[in-house]
Amino acid sequence: MPIHDWQFWVATIVMLAAIWVLKIVLLPKKKGTKTTLTVGGKPVGKKSKPNSDDCGCS
């Protein structure tokens, strides 16, 4: 390997940059979707009113 040649290092940097660009273009990006946790169709974590008849035990 001609590691003392400047052209080797230029070609190596260009190759690594090309791989990096291809990785960005070709690999899918992770897109997360935030959802709320529900139990029985009602969101969890919401405090119920103190005088409510619904005990949440159905």
Contacts in CASP RR format, 6 or more apart in sequence:
PFRMAT RR
TARGET T0000
AUTHOR 0000-0000-0000
METHOD contacts of the structure
MODEL  1
MPIHDWQFWVATIVMLAAIWVLKIVLLPKKKGTKTTLTVGGKPVGKKSKP
NSDDCGCS
1 8 0 8 1.000
2 8 0 8 1.000
3 9 0 8 1.000
36 43 0 8 1.000
36 44 0 8 1.000
37 43 0 8 1.000
37 44 0 8 1.000
37 45 0 8 1.000
38 44 0 8 1.000
48 54 0 8 1.000
48 56 0 8 1.000
END
